[in-house]
Amino acid sequence: MQKLLEGRVAIVTGAGTGLGRAHALELARHGARVVVNDVAGSDPDSPAGRVVEEIQRAGGEAIADGGDVTDFAAMQAMAQRAITKWGRVDALVCNAGVLRDRSFTKMSLDEFRLVLDVHLMGSVHAIKAVWDGMREQGYGRIVLTTSSSGLYGNFGQSNYAAAKMALVGLMQTLALEGARNNIRVNCIAPTAATGMTEGILTPESLEQLPASAVSPAVVALLTEDAPSKMIVLSGGGSVEAAHITMTRGITLGDELGSEQAPAIILERLNAISDRTDERVPATGFEQCQWELEKAGFEMELPGVK
């Protein structure tokens, strides 16, 4: 078997169970030395400790880490543990997460904030802990875990959806900022039978969605030949891509500034929504460039510093 991550050092957060466990095992199978992070602890009887034992039993290298992703100091210590053990960190999979599902009407602000803290700020903390090291060594691969809930919405998951879509925005910008230092950043939107989907999908559906079926896509996004700035969806053996697009839309022209402009927009919503010849902007500035071009002006995009 071709080991696509031979000699690489990888961190997987939330890796004691579910998707994180599957990712850690698959990364190790492809030759990576893995830091198995899980907030439940790092002793041999903890979930992370048991994953480490599985990896070692199969001939791989791994260490357990019990750091909480909401604690930046803990993430710094986790990164340093990997560097002390193996000299570097090449790859990071931000997988740790929690659910606090209920309708927005019934959701407390504490429940909303907790999900943001774990998914969004937890990912920020882990990335910040390894970012400078990746820049200095001129190599890094990062995978953020988004969700179809964020991309498309799900009833009762406003907190989760907000956090997951925020991670897409974080990925879009970090992919640009990391490019000159060979840091590639992507998102994975998994569909899998885990503790987070139990009770949401039917038992028959869950049987078709093992967590391990998502992990090959994660490995691909951590390799030397990985893309960057891509949203990959995966579940049940399928792999797709999602895009945030911009339609050709309309131009108000002489009606801009008139009292009729809002009514014209409402009347032409179908034309505005028409996806024929839609585009995927490479940066946020392309929206501005496209709109100025339609208005008859030219704009040179600023470079990424």
C-alpha positions as CSV (number, residue, x, y, z in Angstrom):
1,M,0.0,0.0,0.0
2,Q,1.2,3.5,-0.8
3,K,1.7,5.4,2.4
4,L,0.8,8.9,1.5
5,L,1.7,10.5,4.8
6,E,4.9,8.6,5.5
7,G,7.0,10.4,8.1
8,R,4.6,13.3,8.6
9,V,3.5,14.5,12.0
10,A,-0.2,15.1,12.4
11,I,-2.6,16.2,15.1
12,V,-6.2,15.2,15.2
13,T,-8.5,17.0,17.7
14,G,-11.5,15.2,19.2
15,A,-9.9,11.9,18.1
16,G,-11.0,9.6,21.0
17,T,-14.2,8.4,19.3
18,G,-16.2,8.8,16.1
19,L,-14.8,10.6,13.1
20,G,-11.7,11.7,14.9
21,R,-10.8,8.2,15.9
22,A,-11.4,7.0,12.3
23,H,-9.2,9.9,11.0
24,A,-6.4,9.1,13.4
25,L,-6.3,5.4,12.5
26,E,-6.3,6.2,8.8
27,L,-3.6,8.8,9.1
28,A,-1.5,6.3,11.0
29,R,-2.2,3.6,8.4
30,H,-0.7,6.0,5.8
31,G,2.5,6.4,7.8
32,A,1.7,9.6,9.9
33,R,2.9,9.9,13.5
34,V,-0.3,11.0,15.2
35,V,-1.1,13.2,18.2
36,V,-4.5,11.8,19.3
37,N,-6.3,14.7,21.2
38,D,-9.4,14.2,23.2
39,V,-10.7,16.3,26.1
40,A,-11.6,13.1,28.1
41,G,-7.9,12.7,29.0
42,S,-4.7,11.1,27.9
43,D,-4.2,8.1,30.2
44,P,-4.1,4.6,28.7
45,D,-7.7,3.9,29.7
46,S,-9.0,7.1,28.1
47,P,-10.6,7.1,24.6
48,A,-7.5,8.8,23.2
49,G,-5.2,6.3,25.1
50,R,-7.1,3.4,23.5
51,V,-6.8,4.9,20.0
52,V,-3.0,5.3,20.6
53,E,-2.9,1.6,21.6
54,E,-4.7,0.6,18.4
55,I,-2.2,2.6,16.3
56,Q,0.8,1.2,18.1
57,R,-0.5,-2.4,17.9
58,A,-0.7,-1.9,14.2
59,G,2.9,-0.8,14.1
60,G,2.4,3.0,14.0
61,E,3.5,5.8,16.2
62,A,1.1,7.9,18.3
63,I,0.8,9.8,21.6
64,A,-2.3,10.9,23.5
65,D,-3.2,14.5,24.5
66,G,-6.0,15.5,26.8
67,G,-6.0,19.2,26.0
68,D,-9.3,21.2,25.7
69,V,-9.6,23.0,22.4
70,T,-11.3,25.9,24.1
71,D,-8.1,26.5,26.0
72,F,-5.4,28.1,23.8
73,A,-2.6,27.3,26.3
74,A,-3.6,23.7,26.1
75,M,-3.4,23.7,22.4
76,Q,0.1,25.4,22.5
77,A,1.2,22.6,24.9
78,M,-0.3,20.0,22.5
79,A,1.7,21.4,19.6
80,Q,4.9,21.6,21.7
81,R,4.4,18.0,22.8
82,A,4.4,16.9,19.1
83,I,7.5,19.0,18.4
84,T,9.3,17.7,21.4
85,K,8.5,14.1,20.4
86,W,9.0,14.3,16.6
87,G,10.5,17.7,15.8
88,R,7.6,19.3,13.8
89,V,3.9,19.4,13.0
90,D,3.0,18.9,9.4
91,A,-0.7,18.4,9.5
92,L,-3.7,19.3,11.6
93,V,-7.3,18.0,11.5
94,C,-9.7,20.2,13.5
95,N,-12.4,17.7,14.4
96,A,-13.5,18.4,18.0
97,G,-17.1,19.4,18.4
98,V,-20.2,19.3,20.5
99,L,-24.0,19.6,19.9
100,R,-26.6,21.6,21.7
101,D,-29.5,21.2,19.3
102,R,-32.8,23.0,19.8
103,S,-34.8,25.6,18.0
104,F,-33.5,29.2,18.1
105,T,-36.5,30.2,20.2
106,K,-35.7,27.7,22.9
107,M,-31.9,27.9,22.7
108,S,-30.1,29.8,25.5
109,L,-27.2,32.1,24.6
110,D,-24.9,29.9,26.7
111,E,-25.8,26.9,24.4
112,F,-25.1,29.0,21.4
113,R,-21.8,30.3,22.7
114,L,-20.6,26.9,23.8
115,V,-20.9,25.5,20.3
116,L,-19.1,28.5,18.8
117,D,-16.4,28.2,21.4
118,V,-15.7,24.5,20.7
119,H,-16.1,24.4,16.9
120,L,-14.9,27.8,15.8
121,M,-12.6,29.0,18.6
122,G,-11.4,25.5,19.2
123,S,-10.2,25.3,15.6
124,V,-8.7,28.8,15.8
125,H,-6.7,27.8,18.9
126,A,-5.4,24.6,17.4
127,I,-4.4,26.4,14.1
128,K,-2.8,29.3,15.9
129,A,-0.7,26.9,18.0
130,V,0.8,25.3,14.8
131,W,0.6,28.1,12.3
132,D,4.0,29.9,12.9
133,G,5.8,26.5,12.9
134,M,4.2,25.6,9.6
135,R,5.2,29.0,8.1
136,E,8.8,28.6,9.3
137,Q,9.2,25.1,7.9
138,G,7.5,26.0,4.6
139,Y,4.9,23.2,4.8
140,G,1.5,22.7,6.4
141,R,-1.7,20.9,5.7
142,I,-4.9,21.8,7.7
143,V,-8.4,20.4,7.5
144,L,-11.3,22.1,9.1
145,T,-14.6,20.2,9.8
146,T,-17.5,22.1,8.4
147,S,-21.0,20.6,7.9
148,S,-24.0,20.5,5.5
149,S,-25.8,22.2,8.4
150,G,-23.7,25.3,7.9
151,L,-23.6,25.1,4.1
152,Y,-27.3,24.5,3.6
153,G,-29.0,24.9,7.0
154,N,-30.8,22.4,9.4
155,F,-33.7,23.0,11.6
156,G,-32.7,23.2,15.3
157,Q,-29.0,23.8,14.6
158,S,-28.6,27.5,14.4
159,N,-25.6,27.5,16.7
160,Y,-23.9,24.5,15.0
161,A,-24.7,25.9,11.5
162,A,-23.2,29.3,12.4
163,A,-20.0,27.8,13.7
164,K,-19.6,25.4,10.8
165,M,-20.1,28.1,8.2
166,A,-17.7,30.4,10.1
167,L,-15.1,27.7,9.6
168,V,-15.6,27.9,5.8
169,G,-14.8,31.6,6.0
170,L,-11.8,30.9,8.1
171,M,-10.6,28.3,5.6
172,Q,-11.1,30.7,2.6
173,T,-8.8,33.3,4.2
174,L,-6.2,31.1,5.7
175,A,-5.7,29.3,2.4
176,L,-4.8,32.7,0.9
177,E,-2.6,33.7,3.7
178,G,-0.8,30.4,3.9
179,A,-0.2,29.9,0.2
180,R,3.3,31.6,0.0
181,N,4.5,29.3,2.8
182,N,3.1,26.1,1.3
183,I,0.3,25.8,3.8
184,R,-2.8,24.4,2.3
185,V,-6.2,24.7,4.1
186,N,-9.4,22.8,3.2
187,C,-12.7,21.9,4.7
188,I,-14.3,18.5,5.1
189,A,-18.1,18.2,5.4
190,P,-18.7,14.6,6.7
191,T,-21.8,12.5,6.8
192,A,-21.2,9.6,9.3
193,A,-22.8,7.5,11.9
194,T,-21.4,9.0,15.1
195,G,-22.7,10.1,18.5
196,M,-23.5,13.4,16.9
197,T,-25.9,11.9,14.3
198,E,-27.4,9.1,16.5
199,G,-31.1,9.8,16.9
200,I,-31.1,12.1,13.9
201,L,-30.8,9.5,11.2
202,T,-32.5,6.1,11.0
203,P,-30.6,3.0,12.1
204,E,-30.7,1.7,8.6
205,S,-29.2,4.9,7.2
206,L,-26.5,4.9,9.9
207,E,-25.4,1.5,8.9
208,Q,-24.4,2.9,5.5
209,L,-22.4,5.7,6.9
210,P,-19.4,4.4,8.8
211,A,-17.0,7.1,10.1
212,S,-14.2,5.3,8.4
213,A,-15.7,6.1,5.0
214,V,-14.9,9.8,5.4
215,S,-11.3,9.4,6.4
216,P,-9.8,8.7,3.0
217,A,-10.9,12.2,1.9
218,V,-9.2,13.7,5.0
219,V,-6.0,11.8,4.2
220,A,-6.1,13.2,0.6
221,L,-6.4,16.7,1.9
222,L,-3.3,16.3,4.1
223,T,-1.0,15.0,1.4
224,E,1.8,16.8,-0.4
225,D,-0.4,17.0,-3.5
226,A,-3.5,18.3,-1.6
227,P,-5.5,21.1,-3.1
228,S,-6.2,24.3,-1.1
229,K,-9.3,26.4,-0.5
230,M,-11.7,23.4,-1.2
231,I,-14.9,22.3,0.5
232,V,-15.0,18.5,0.2
233,L,-18.2,16.6,1.2
234,S,-17.9,12.9,2.0
235,G,-20.0,10.1,3.3
236,G,-20.9,6.5,2.6
237,G,-18.1,6.2,0.1
238,S,-19.1,9.3,-1.9
239,V,-17.0,12.4,-2.3
240,E,-18.3,15.7,-3.6
241,A,-17.3,19.4,-3.6
242,A,-19.3,22.4,-2.5
243,H,-18.8,25.9,-3.9
244,I,-19.9,29.4,-2.8
245,T,-20.8,31.0,-6.1
246,M,-21.8,34.3,-7.6
247,T,-24.4,34.6,-10.3
248,R,-24.2,37.1,-13.2
249,G,-27.1,39.0,-11.7
250,I,-28.4,42.2,-13.0
251,T,-27.3,45.9,-13.3
252,L,-29.7,48.6,-12.2
253,G,-28.0,51.2,-14.5
254,D,-30.0,54.4,-14.7
255,E,-32.5,53.1,-12.1
256,L,-29.8,53.2,-9.4
257,G,-30.8,55.7,-6.8
258,S,-34.4,56.0,-8.0
259,E,-37.4,55.1,-5.8
260,Q,-38.1,52.2,-8.2
261,A,-34.8,50.4,-7.5
262,P,-36.1,48.1,-4.7
263,A,-39.2,47.2,-6.7
264,I,-37.0,46.4,-9.7
265,I,-34.8,44.1,-7.6
266,L,-37.9,42.2,-6.4
267,E,-39.3,41.9,-9.9
268,R,-36.1,40.5,-11.2
269,L,-35.2,38.0,-8.4
270,N,-35.4,35.2,-10.9
271,A,-32.8,36.8,-13.1
272,I,-30.6,37.6,-10.1
273,S,-30.8,34.0,-9.0
274,D,-30.2,32.5,-12.5
275,R,-27.1,30.2,-12.1
276,T,-26.2,30.3,-15.8
277,D,-22.5,31.2,-16.1
278,E,-22.1,31.6,-12.3
279,R,-18.6,31.9,-11.0
280,V,-16.6,30.9,-7.9
281,P,-14.6,34.0,-6.8
282,A,-11.0,33.3,-5.8
283,T,-11.1,36.1,-3.3
284,G,-13.7,38.4,-1.8
285,F,-12.4,41.3,-3.9
286,E,-13.7,39.6,-7.0
287,Q,-17.3,40.6,-6.1
288,C,-16.2,44.2,-6.1
289,Q,-14.2,43.7,-9.4
290,W,-17.2,42.0,-11.1
291,E,-19.6,44.7,-10.0
292,L,-17.4,47.5,-11.1
293,E,-16.8,45.9,-14.5
294,K,-20.5,45.6,-15.0
295,A,-20.8,49.3,-14.2
296,G,-18.1,50.0,-16.9
297,F,-15.1,50.4,-14.6
298,E,-11.9,48.4,-14.4
299,M,-10.3,47.3,-11.1
300,E,-7.0,45.7,-10.4
301,L,-7.2,43.2,-7.6
302,P,-4.9,43.8,-4.6
303,G,-2.2,41.2,-4.0
304,V,-2.1,38.9,-1.0
305,K,0.5,40.0,1.4
